[in-house]
Amino acid sequence: MKILSPAKINLFLHVRGKRPDGYHELFSLMCCITLFDEISLQIGTGDTVNVYCSHPGVPSDATNLAHRAACLFPFPINP
């Protein structure tokens, strides 16, 4: 499955403080623009998550937020 994820710009951004989980509370207004990331998803038969990116600076381990989000889904997923 391929999904286009639109880029967005912050028209304003206010960082309100740090949450107990280490992330920050944000107050912002975003606007989509006509640039997209292409996300490809492939459901496998195993119970591991693999993340690949064409940019060498993007991590593919559990420090990647997409990896962490995918790990929250129960596996295997039966389509």
PyMOL commands that set and color helices and strands:
alter all, ss='L'
color gray80, all
select helices_A, chain A and resi 65-71
alter helices_A, ss='H'
color red, helices_A
select strands_A, chain A and resi 2-18+24-40
alter strands_A, ss='S'
color yellow, strands_A
deselect
rebuild
show_as cartoon
